[in-house]
Amino acid sequence: MTKNYLFYILLFILPISLLTSCESNDPKKEDVPELITKVTLTFTPTTGSPIVATATDPDGEGVQNIQNDGPIILKPNTTYVLTIQLVNGLAQPTDDAYDVTKEVRNEGVEHMFFFGMD
């Protein structure tokens, strides 16, 4: 009876010890969302002058409304190359958090841009 008793104790303790030893000690990445207060879109045609449009949210997530240059009017039958600049105007220009464009580019598919037409 002693062997059976020992067998059942091991049968009970072994799975518990395996479950507790499987916990991951890897640190979890903390991904802080970027604060974007200014977006500049530059549409550069194959010929002609670029069209630049900006939208600014001066207080980030505050109560002030977003200010923009108005509608973006592109010429029909024209090919444009679009560049996007993202800025956190609440950070100092010398701070890494100021130019958000670099971080968004580095994170790649973790960001999406949506465009609409009226």
Backbone as a ProteinNet text record, in pm:
[ID]
protein_1_A
[PRIMARY]
MTKNYLFYILLFILPISLLTSCESNDPKKEDVPELITKVTLTFTPTTGSPIVATATDPDGEGVQNIQNDGPIILKPNTTYVLTIQLVNGLAQPTDDAYDVTKEVRNEGVEHMFFFGMD
[TERTIARY]
82.2	0	86.3	202.8	291.5	335	362.3	402.7	288.9	169.1	53.6	31.1	47.2	30.5	133.6	258.4	365.4	340.5	291.3	261	155.1	48.8	-58.5	-11.2	74.3	128.2	211.3	298.1	378.9	290.8	188.8	96.3	24.8	0.9	-65.8	33.1	151	247.6	318.8	350.8	426.5	355.5	227.7	162.9	157.4	140.1	136.6	271.7	378.9	511.7	542.3	494.3	515.9	437.9	317.5	236.7	298.8	350.1	408.4	543.1	612.6	743.2	731.5	613.4	595.8	566	562.4	535.2	651.3	618.7	722.4	773.5	903.7	964.5	1006.6	971.3	1007	931.4	1000	929.7	831.2	720.9	620.5	651	642.7	670.2	556.4	592.9	494.4	496.9	388.7	381.9	292.9	356.4	284.6	237.4	109.3	60.4	127.4	152.4	213.9	111.3	156.6	71.4	106.1	8.7	29.7	-55.2	10.7	-61.9	-61	24.6	29.2	61.4	-19.1	2.6	19.9	128.5	151.8	154.9	67	61.9	121.4	217.7	277.2	254.1	172.6	142.6	233.2	328.2	422.2	386.6	344.2	310.7	438.1	423	538.7	590.7	503.5	544.6	463.4	526	454.9	495.4	428.7	459.8	384.4	446	376.7	258.8	162.8	47.3	65.4	68	92.3	-34.2	-74.5	-191.2	-153.5	-201.1	-173.4	-301.8	-298.3	-403.7	-333.9	-382.2	-318.6	-420.2	-377.8	-456.7	-370.1	-380	-283.9	-271.4	-376.7	-369	-379.9	-349.6	-354.2	-494.6	-513.9	-645.7	-731.2	-694.9	-769.7	-899.4	-953.5	-1085.6	-1083.8	-967.4	-960.9	-987	-1052.7	-1083.4	-960.2	-962.8	-856.6	-870.9	-759.6	-756.9	-690.6	-749.4	-686.6	-687.7	-611.2	-598.8	-721.3	-813.8	-929.3	-918.7	-1002.1	-1000.9	-870.7	-833.2	-715.7	-766.2	-724.3	-771.8	-656.3	-669.8	-568.8	-619.5	-526.9	-562.7	-598.4	-701.8	-735.6	-627.6	-619.8	-524.8	-379.9	-348.4	-213.4	-169.1	-45.5	11.7	87.5	62.3	126.8	202	308.2	376.1	341.7	288.6	246.6	351	391.6	474.6	395.2	413.2	339.2	439.6	419.9	503	412.4	452.5	375.1	459.3	399.6	472.8	393	464.5	407.1	452.3	371.9	405.9	411.4	365.8	371.8	506.5	590	725.7	823.4	941.3	1045.4	1100.5	1134.2	1188.9	1315	1386.5	1507.9	1476.2	1352.7	1310.8	1278.1	1306.1	1275.1	1125.7	1042	896.8	840.8	922.7	874.3	843.3	938	918.5	862.5	730.9	663	677.1	708.1	720.1	819.2	933	1036.1	983.1	914.9	863.6	757.4	667.7	562.8	626	725.7	794.2	860.8	924	991.4	893.9	775.7	677.1	598.2	609.6	551.1	402.8	365.9	226.1	142.7	201.5	124.9	42.8	61.2	-10.7	-81.8	-195.7	-270.7	-313.9	-320.6	-371.1	-492.7	-598.1	-720.6	-747.6	-787.8	-817.7	-960.1	-1026.1	-1162.4	-1177	-1279.6	-1306.1	-1450.5	-1468.9	-1605.6	-1653.5
-119.2	0	125.2	120.4	234.8	275.5	175.9	207.8	273.9	225.7	286.4	429.1	447.2	579.5	676.5	636.4	717.3	746.2	646.1	663	771.7	769	868.5	1008.8	1018.7	1149.5	1207.2	1123.9	1169.6	1204.5	1125.5	1149.5	1284.3	1324.9	1451.5	1568.5	1552.4	1661	1692.4	1592	1611.2	1704.7	1687.2	1780.9	1924.3	1939.5	2073.6	2142	2068	2128.6	2161.9	2081.6	2111.2	2235.7	2250.9	2368.2	2496.9	2494.6	2615.8	2647.4	2549.2	2575.8	2623.1	2621.6	2660.4	2809.5	2884.1	3026.5	3097	3190.1	3264.4	3379.7	3394.2	3505.5	3616.4	3601.9	3703.2	3832.1	3944.8	4071.9	4099.2	4159.6	4195.1	4334.2	4347.5	4474.4	4572	4688.2	4792.5	4884.6	4886.9	4969.2	5089.3	5201.7	5323.8	5387	5418	5478.8	5614.4	5640.9	5766.7	5879.2	5995.5	6113.8	6192.2	6210.6	6283.5	6409.8	6525.4	6652.5	6724.1	6678.4	6742.3	6638.8	6639.5	6551.8	6641.3	6617.2	6691.1	6591.7	6612.2	6529	6609.9	6552.4	6618.9	6530.4	6581.7	6512.5	6571.5	6493.5	6542.2	6479.3	6562.9	6508.1	6477.2	6397	6365.7	6492.1	6586.1	6718	6823	6932.9	7040.1	7052.5	7142.7	7173.3	7079.9	7048	6964.3	7037.5	6958.5	7010.2	6963.6	7059.9	7029	7060.3	6965.7	6984.7	6943.4	7019.6	6986.7	6981.2	6898.9	6893.4	6898.3	6984.9	7005.6	6988.3	6916.6	6901.3	6958.2	7089.2	7157.5	7103.7	7043.5	6996.7	6845	6774.1	6628	6578.3	6510.7	6455.8	6554.6	6681.3	6783.9	6820.7	6936.1	6976.5	7059.6	7105.5	7187	7101.5	7162.2	7092.4	7082.5	6983.8	6968.8	7079.8	7140.2	7246.6	7190.7	7217.6	7171.5	7282	7259	7358	7364	7275.6	7270	7149	7145.6	7028.1	7017.9	6896.6	6870.5	6849.5	6934.2	6925.5	6878.9	6758.3	6700.1	6705.1	6717.3	6723.5	6583.5	6573.4	6442	6396.5	6266.3	6205.5	6242.4	6259.6	6294	6191.7	6149.4	6055.7	6134.5	6101.5	6168.4	6066.9	6114.1	6037.9	6107.9	6032.5	6089.5	6061	6164.6	6147.6	6200.9	6135.3	6171.1	6202	6315.2	6350.7	6359.3	6292.7	6289.1	6351	6445.2	6519.1	6521	6508.9	6530.1	6669	6768.6	6906.3	6936.9	6845.3	6867.3	6825.3	6760.4	6723.3	6827.8	6832.1	6922.8	6870.6	6957.7	6912	6826.2	6840	6759.3	6623.3	6603.3	6478.8	6372.9	6245.9	6136.4	6126.1	6166.5	6156.5	6262.9	6358.7	6468.1	6419.1	6353	6303.9	6162.4	6150.8	6022.5	5942.5	6009.1	5943.5	5827.3	5847.8	5743.3	5618.6	5638.9	5525.1	5449.8	5522.3	5457.9	5378.3	5434.6	5364.6	5236.7	5244.6	5127.8	5019	5057.3	4959.3	4898.2	4955.1	4897.9	4870.2	4742.2	4703.3	4725.5	4776	4803.5	4932.3	5002.4	5127.5	5121.3	5190.5	5199.3	5343.2	5382.2	5512.6	5489.7	5568.4	5556.4	5690.2	5682.7	5802.8	5791.5	5904.9	5907.5	6018.4	6005.8	6106.9	6154.6	6280.4	6337.4	6356.9
0	0	0	51	55.2	-85.3	-170.9	-307.3	-383.6	-364.9	-431.7	-382.5	-253.3	-195.2	-253.3	-260	-315.8	-464	-536.1	-677.5	-697.8	-617	-631	-591.4	-496	-456.8	-571.2	-628.7	-742.4	-862.1	-884.3	-994.1	-977.2	-856.9	-827.9	-831	-773.1	-760.1	-892.5	-970	-1092.7	-1191.8	-1223.1	-1316	-1262.2	-1132.7	-1073.6	-1088.5	-1064.1	-1077	-1222.6	-1316.2	-1458.2	-1500.4	-1450.5	-1486.3	-1433.9	-1314.5	-1258.8	-1320.8	-1373.9	-1434.4	-1578.4	-1638.5	-1778.3	-1795.3	-1689.2	-1700.9	-1768.8	-1854.4	-1926.8	-1842.3	-1837.2	-1766.3	-1861.5	-1990.2	-2088.2	-2057.7	-2067.3	-2044.4	-2157.4	-2122.3	-2221.3	-2276.3	-2407.9	-2472.4	-2443.6	-2396.6	-2374.3	-2494.1	-2570.2	-2689.3	-2659.8	-2638.6	-2606.6	-2737.8	-2749.5	-2873.5	-2898.6	-3025.4	-3062.7	-3054.2	-3013.9	-3013.9	-3139.8	-3226.2	-3351.6	-3346.7	-3351.2	-3347.9	-3482.2	-3574.7	-3706.2	-3813.1	-3918.7	-4033.2	-4155.2	-4229.4	-4353.3	-4467.7	-4565.4	-4684.9	-4799.3	-4869	-4984.3	-5106.6	-5199.9	-5324.2	-5431.6	-5479.7	-5579.9	-5714.3	-5812.2	-5943.6	-6023.2	-6127.1	-6211.1	-6278.7	-6307.5	-6358.1	-6284.8	-6250.5	-6181.8	-6036.1	-5967.6	-5828	-5733.8	-5619.9	-5520.9	-5457.1	-5413.3	-5339.3	-5194.8	-5102.6	-4961.4	-4881.7	-4797.8	-4711.7	-4569.9	-4472.7	-4332.5	-4251.6	-4149.9	-4048.9	-3914.3	-3826.9	-3697.8	-3586	-3482.7	-3360.2	-3248.3	-3222.9	-3136.4	-2994.8	-2941.7	-2802.7	-2791.8	-2898.9	-2893.3	-2867.7	-2757.3	-2724.5	-2645.1	-2649.1	-2576.2	-2645.3	-2608.2	-2654.7	-2783.4	-2825.6	-2946.8	-3070.7	-3167.9	-3292.3	-3382.1	-3469.4	-3568.5	-3671.7	-3706.4	-3807	-3932	-4050.3	-4173.6	-4278.1	-4383.8	-4491.1	-4580.6	-4561.6	-4650.9	-4741.2	-4844.4	-4932.3	-5011.6	-5043.1	-5126.2	-5268.8	-5358.8	-5497.1	-5585.3	-5636.7	-5724.4	-5868.4	-5962.4	-6103.9	-6154	-6236.1	-6292.4	-6391.2	-6412.2	-6506.3	-6474.9	-6348.1	-6304.5	-6200.8	-6210.6	-6114	-6008.7	-5882.3	-5769.9	-5685.1	-5622.2	-5518.1	-5386.8	-5292	-5164.3	-5058	-4987.4	-4868	-4749.5	-4636.6	-4515.1	-4406.1	-4339.5	-4224.3	-4103.1	-3994.7	-3870.3	-3759.4	-3686.6	-3584.5	-3454.6	-3343.5	-3211	-3166.9	-3192.1	-3160.5	-3012	-2928.3	-2784	-2726.8	-2809.5	-2768.7	-2822.5	-2765	-2813.2	-2945.9	-3041.3	-3170.2	-3156.7	-3046.6	-3025.9	-2962.6	-2918	-2853.4	-2958.9	-2929.4	-3022.1	-3050	-2956.1	-2972.5	-3066.2	-3107.8	-3193.1	-3334.5	-3399.9	-3536.7	-3530.7	-3539.1	-3528.3	-3658	-3767.4	-3897.8	-3892.7	-3829.3	-3821.4	-3751	-3638.9	-3561.5	-3640.5	-3706.4	-3786.1	-3900.4	-3964.3	-4073.4	-4020.4	-3904	-3846.4	-3804.5	-3760.4	-3714.4	-3829.7	-3947.8	-4069.4	-4062.5	-4069.9	-4083.3	-3957.4	-3851.4	-3730.2	-3744.4	-3854.4	-3878.5	-4012.6	-4022.4	-4147.2	-4168.9	-4295	-4331.5	-4420.4	-4397	-4474.8	-4541.8	-4667.5	-4744.5	-4797.4	-4804	-4856.4	-4959.4	-5040.1	-5142.3	-5127.5	-5153.5	-5152.7	-5293.9
[MASK]
++++++++++++++++++++++++++++++++++++++++++++++++++++++++++++++++++++++++++++++++++++++++++++++++++++++++++++++++++++++

